[in-house]
Amino acid sequence: MMITRVQKLIVRQMAKGYTQPEVSAYLKRRGITPNSLSTIEKELLKLKKEFKAQSMVHLFVILIRKGHLKV
């Protein structure tokens, strides 16, 4: 299972403690698209579904275990 560049950026920023609106603003400041709040929500839902995560915390644990996110 692969995650996209934008998904990686979203997850990394959220792992740092940023909220979804803050992540959206971060992507916009850097000219990275897609960057809307609804896109961030959709990408997180896709990841939860793809990795069969029950919650955001569960998703982050799975991503760490699979090497997609470093602590």
Secondary structure, DSSP 4 states (H G I P E B T S, - for coil): ----HHHHHHHHHHHTT--HHHHHHHHHHTT-SS--HHHHHHHHHHHHHHTT-SSHHHHHHHHHHTTSS--
